[in-house]
């Protein structure tokens, strides 16, 4: 690009920072890594994930790397995971939180993850299949689906929904 065309280009005022790059700094990743991994391992225990599924969720590190990370995290040692792994752990935390909001018990949330689902994104397969597909896309698809359900976007009716009767004018009490 020539100087003349660069000078003619309209100047755009700087907007808000859309991404805080400091979150990628090694000291921040180190601060988050061990607690994040410990929390992930606790959720993986609750969901009944086997070792291969756990490794797939984390981006499929080698067995020795996975076991080393787990040992260090459980012993509250220093650990610095890369951004990809921390993003995957964040997605799991979001999925777990959404399941807690949408379901009356942890057991119901885990059952939802493991049961075939009719939503187009799942294609009749259990959501856990996407979670353990080994891709960030799979994790984020389930996270977004649950976040949408939390926000009121359609989700398959549960027992409480099936018994719901719409309110009538005579049901309303105005004080």
N, C-alpha and C positions, 0 to 999 in steps of 0.2 A: 504494500500500500504506500502510495506517495505521501509526502508531507502535505501537499496541497489538499488531497482528498481527506486526509486525517484531520486537517484543520477545519474543513467544511462540515465534518460530521458533528451533529448536535451533541452537546455535552449533557450527560445524564447525571443528575444528582445521585450521590451514593445512597443506596437504600439500607435498610436494616440488615445486619449480618444474619444470614439464614442458617449458618452452620457455625457453631462455636468450635473452631479448630483445636482449642486447648483440650477438648475432651479426648483427642487422639494422642495427647502427650503421654510419654511413658509413665510419668509419675501418677497421672490420673488412671491409666490402665492398670498400673500396679495396685493402686488403692482399691479398685473395684474387682480385680480378678479373683482373689481368694474368696471373699465373701460371696461374690456372684456364683462361683463354681460350687461352693458349699450349698448354696440355696438351690442351684440346679440339681445337684445330686440328691437333695432331700425330695424335690419334686419328682425326679426320675424314680426314686424309691416308691413314692406314693402312687405314681402312675404304673408301676410294675415294669419299667423298661429294662430290657436286658443290656448287657455290655455293648453289643453291636448297635442296638438302637440308640444308646447314649452317645456312642462315638459318631453315629450318623448325624444326630442332632448337632453335635459340636463341629461338624465338618470332616469327620472321619480321620482324626489323628491316629497315628499308630497306637497299637495296644500299649506299648511301653510308655509313650508320651502321655496317653490318657491316664494310665495308672500312676505315673509320676505326678501329673497335675492333681489328681484326686488325693494322693498321699499328702502332698504339700498343703493343699487347701484344707484338708481335714485336721492337719497339725497346726493350722493358723500360720503357716510359713509365708514367705514372700514369693509371689508369683506374678508374672506379667504376661497376660494373654494378648493375642493380637485383636485388632478391631473386629475382624470377621467373627471370631469366637465370642467376643463380648456382645456383638449384635445378636447372635443366635441365642445366647443366654437371656438377653433382654426380651427377645420374642417369647421364649418359654415363660418368663416371669409374667409377661402380659397375658398370655394364654391362661396361665394358672389363675391370675387375678380375675379375668373375665369369667372363667368357669365358676369361681367362687361367688361372683355377683349373680350369675344367671341360674345357678343350681342351688338347691336347698342344702346339699351336703357334698362333701368331697367325693363320696362314693358315687353320687349322681353325676358329678362332673366327669369323673373317670369313665363311667359307663357311657356318657355321651361321646367321649373321645374314641372309645373302642367299638361303638355300635355303627353299623352302616348308616349313612346319612343320604337323604334324598336330594339335597341341594346340588345344583348343577356342578359346582366347583369340586364336589367330592365324588360325583359319578357313582353313587351307590356304595362307595367304599367308606370305611371308618376315617374320620378326620386324623386319627393317629397315623394313618398311612402317609398322609402329606407331611405331618410333623417329622416323621422318621425317614423321609425320602432322601435326606442328605443335602437338600438344597435350602438356601435362605428363602427362595421363593415359596416353597412349601410351608415353611414356618410362618412367613409373613401372610400368606393366604389365609391360614387358619386364624392367625391373630386378627387380621382385618375382618374376617367373617364374624368372629366373636365380638369385636368392638362395634360392628354394625348392629349386631343383635342387641348389645347393651344399649345402643342408641335408639332402639325401637324399630329397626329394619326387620322384616319378616324372618322368623325362625320357626321351625316346626313346632306346633302346639304341644305343650306338656299337659299333664293331667289337670292342673288348675285351669288352664286355658280351655280345655274341652268342656268343663262344667260351667264356664262363665255365661251368665245371662246379661245382655245389655241392660243398662239402667233405664228405667222408665221415669217419666215426670213425677209420678207419685212416690218414687223411691228417694227423691231429693228432699232434704230438710234444710230450709234456710232460716237461720236464727237472726 
